[in-house]
Amino acid sequence: MSAASVEAPSMMDEAAHPLNGLLMLLELQRQARRAASTPELRYHIVNQTRRLIAYRQAAFLTLPPSLPGRGRPTLEAVSNIAVLEPDAPFARWLEDAVRAVAARDAGGVEAMAVRIVDPSVLPPAIRGAWGEWGPAQVLWCPLAGPDGKPLAGLWLGRDDPWTEGEILLLGQLAECYGHAWWALSGKRTRRRGLRRLMLPLLVLLGIGGVLSLPVPMSTLAPAEIRSSAPVIVAAPLDGVIERFHVQPNEPVTVGQPLFSFESTVLRSRYEVARKGLTQAEAELLTASQAAFADPQTKARVAQLRAQVELRRAEMALARDLLDRVTVKAERAGLAVFTDVNDWLGKPVTVGERVLTLADPAVPEIDIQVAVGDALVLEEGSKVELYLNVDPLRPVHARLTHASYEAGLSAAGVLSYRVKAALEPARDPAQPPPRIGLRGTAKILGERVPLAFYLFRRPLAMLRQTLGV
């Protein structure tokens, strides 16, 4: 009978036929030496060992070289489980238990021996959960390399007690398993792995060097060309705009009419006030003439004189409002507003902004920087504006002001309002950019590593998501 044809014996068969057990031991050792990778060897150890020794569950754990220090065993494989959950309660308890067993025997003769685990000598926390996670009988099999230092271990559990013959067979098998594990994951494998990883390591070093290159920190934000000293033209009274005398972006002069309100109600009010004043003056004159003959009429003169003053004040107010029907320009500039049709027939209130008079000779850049990008808002920072109409020739400027408090922009984004003064053009004949042009402003700051420049936003988003 060949070794390959030997089937897994039971414990009674092994006792009755010891030759079968020896042949199975040799077969398992041969298969372990032929394992081509560590996952294949782990699978063989936890599942194929059952062909020699009966058990309910087997677990394979790697041991850190720092035991009994701060190192912690790592559960690598469990019999009959395809997908391992490393953070499961059983896995955490088993790692703690193996750590206690391995640390207890570290440096002694028993560190290399297959032995039965006694729960009574383990720490209270592990011993208390033994009934939930640990079987009745546990056998610990250290797997050591040629230097005698355990690199891993096999945890075997079942309900029946272990026999001396089983422990002897497992001792022989553990030496083969330890040597096979050392051959696949030991120093020689690590040396070959280092040579294989040399090229990726050099690539990583090159990438690290590139990511450490200093680059100027910058941020992009929407911007618009505006006047540095605009004059806001607001509604001087409550009413409805009837007519515009200028068009958007039209140059105006001082005193030129800009827009007019609907004046029918105001003219009617003025006429009523004027006629009321005329009537009050007539009554005052009549009472003054009759006061010489009638003492009672004389007493009403003062009252009628007050009525005249009241009517005169009402007419003056009506005349003042009527004079404000047509709004005129206080200074020369460009009439900046959206569209005439947006205002015609629209009721406005006192103080509501209608248009702006901008001086085209002194433009500036108005920038809306989102709160998350406000890293380079230092006064004097360089600003490059790429206009939508001419993206290939940037407009150079210097940051002059940044708002202290953020507010909502027209797009509904919480932003800081930043202003930048234009630098003199290189070509004196080139006119300044037209007011109202829009584009993207690039604000430059101090130099930072390229890695910070590229990954700042992903790291910030990751921190906000995970809260770390």
Beta strands, then each sheet from edge to edge (+ up, - down):
strand 1: 57-62
strand 2: 74-78
strand 3: 115-116
strand 4: 137-144
strand 5: 150-158
strand 6: 214-227
strand 7: 231-234
strand 8: 239-244
strand 9: 250-252
strand 10: 257-261
strand 11: 326-328
strand 12: 333-336
strand 13: 347-348
strand 14: 353-358
strand 15: 363-370
strand 16: 382-387
strand 17: 395-402
strand 18: 407-408
strand 19: 414-422
strand 20: 438-449
sheet 1: 2+ 1- 5+ 4- 3+
sheet 2: 18+ 19- 15+ 6- 20+ 16- 17+
sheet 3: 7+ 14- 12+ 9-
sheet 4: 11+ 10- 8+ 13-
end
